[in-house]
Amino acid sequence: MKRKFFMVWFCFTVITFWAQNPEADKPRILISTDIGGTDPDDNQSMAHLLMYSDLFKIEGLVSSPSYGNGSKEDILKMISLYEKDFPTFQQYKSDLAKPDYLRSITKQGQWGNAPYKGYNTTTQGSDWIVTCAKRKTSQPLWVLVWGGLEDLAQALHDAPEIHSRIKVYWIGGPNKKWSANSYAYIVKNFPDLWFIEVNSSYYGFFSNNSALDTINSSNYYEHHIDGAGHLGRDFKNYYNGEIKMGDTPSLLYLMKGNPDDPTGESWGGSFTTLKRSPRIVYTGTTTMKDTVAFCSILEFHFKGPKYNIPVDSICFWMEVPYGKSAQKWPGYYLGNGNYAIRYIPKKAETLKYNFSSQIPEIDGLHGTIVVDNLWPGKKHSTDYKLGNNWFTDRSEKNLYDGRIQGGKTILKWRDEVLTDWAKRWDWLKKKE
């Protein structure tokens, strides 16, 4: 009799708890985004997030533009568009995030990349990451990074104890190139952080390379988004409506699959453990005989005069051809006549570079290096060692989407994802 009473009481307690805490089973997420920068795919991903906000407990929206002129105003603009469609959405999903709440958790983070040490100063965004991570709950905070790692690195520097309370899914690749110093700081100081580093698989979401893909990203707007509310009209402003959404796999990972098992199947990919982060240190320039894997940390160290200037002062530049122009990357003074720069190549190529500086020992140096297409590539004695909870793109040949390592682990779900999203766009069309 007592056992029967206990079971009735237990069931009543559980039902009451879930009734009073409808978001208790939703993943806690914080988005760090470079929206408003040079790549408008973040606007597309933000529209997707807002339309699926009923599936998450969104705790933060942080503007982290390591490159470009983005700001939190770009996030607020998307929320305002969402607000205009919100009454229609509520007819179908009553627990979508409220616009005013989303505004209250939108924060400004770091502008520009971190210096050589990997962090800079506390920002509103980095401080908010710490605040959210320290909340008393048994659930981890999922930090989904759509841009640079500057605010995450700053948060970990300011409050290293949060590393055991967060799980990170990072869209790396080109973002890793801009965030080389912050990335190096994190892998060196927090190797046991729970971290999914996606350097290539996410391309599979918009590649259109495979027979597995039957929904064409070029005509998806015409068939499913055109005429669908304010968000739909705005969507045309990004890549003329063509689907890219390179950051969306971070959300998809939490929408279908077991997020506690990165090696399993999920809408956001399937990954393998990464025991080392490749890092190659050169004390001079390189030649065509030198080969590295894409997304590896390249460090160039030079000797020069002992200046009486602050450590982390920018003293030279590395220029890398980019289209018809060149991209410039800062090099730093480490003290005692030592100078260094980090660079992370984002793709397979034969990379040429040159250095410019007022320091004669560095000015005019130039070189070439071959970047290959298999991550993480060969082992080096200077690699950063990682713990058991770091994951990355799978390298099996049958999972390549063309030249994209691991691409098929996301591409295989793309039709299902976009078909599901089309239903939500259709809600807005019915209203119109």
Helices and strands as residue ranges (DSSP letters): H 2-20, E 28-33, H 41-51, G 53-55, E 57-63, H 72-90, H 99-104, E 106-108, H 124-133, E 141-145, H 150-158, G 160-164, E 166-171, H 174-178, H 180-189, E 194-198, G 201-205, H 220-220, I 221-225, H 229-235, G 239-241, H 249-255, E 271-273, E 276-277, E 279-282, E 291-293, E 297-303, E 314-322, E 325-335, E 338-343, E 349-357, E 366-372, E 384-385, E 390-393, G 397-399, H 408-411, H 414-431
